[in-house]
């Protein structure tokens, strides 16, 4: 099973995107030279049902024919982005959470640089370092009738993007390694039989992987203050375990509008994913159909506080897999404040 999944902690990316405004097709890197940034905090409620949710309430499963326990948790998360723009306003160095969501993964802190050649053309290079303790999964997710042990996911990523407004082409690469990969080593049902997996079958479940993605995005003005943003990408994961390798195709459409102090964004996104080989636990080739919907409302300068935003977010994500174990659903709502300088 591919362990990357949408997380409520990626939502600061949506907040930062809302601050781009409705003229995101062509705009300068910054209004002035020197330091600028965004910081804020959001609080919300997250309702998740997934076998890969590492909440303590979900650490034990009786069988593999269910999508895990439904867990509701309160979430509190900060976010930030700090940038430095050169005197000519053509080069910007940045660190923190960026509007561009490379891999639709969980928390993403980038270090990078953007150079703007002219009003329409720019190039971005960014590196996403490994941050300990931010990504975890089950060491053997297929263990039943006993507590599953958590293990860290070591990851790093990079991306390069070229923009010739209104088109942007981006290539992304990520490397993932499970610190204590034990998939199938403790699982009794293998190929729907009452036995543990052989060494060869365990090897096919290894989730250590390299991921590549090529995306194209375009922003289209609809009318004054309103524009659409369309994105398509092709991704491929080359995992050590053949059953964990896959190809995926993603497409999304966002409608964003800004009127006076109000900003609204709605998005629908869909991903089709097909794996390369049979999963030896279930004796089937996994297929995922993911639907993801989000809504964001932002109000500029509440209480007339300059540079501030009030943000309300709702997200829903459903993964309908041909193997019930991999079905998952997430509903999230939050409210928070951000400040830009």
Secondary structure, DSSP 8 states (H G I E B T S, - for coil): -------GGGTHHHHHHHTT-TTTTS--S-SSSEEEEEEEEEEEEEEEE-TT---GGGS--S-SSS---EEEEEEEEEEEEEEEE-TTSSEEEEEE--S--SSS-S---EEEEEEE-SSSEEEEEEEE---TTS-EEESSTT--SS---EEEEEEEEEEEEEEETTEEEEEEEEEEEETT--TTTS-SEETTEES---HHHHHTT---EEEEEEEEEEEEEEETTEEEEEEEEEEEEEESSGGG-EEEEEEEEEEEEEETTEEEEEEEEEEEEEEEEEETTTTEEEEEEEEEEEEEEEEETGGG-TTEEEEEEEEEEEEEESSGGG-EEEEEEEEEEEEE-
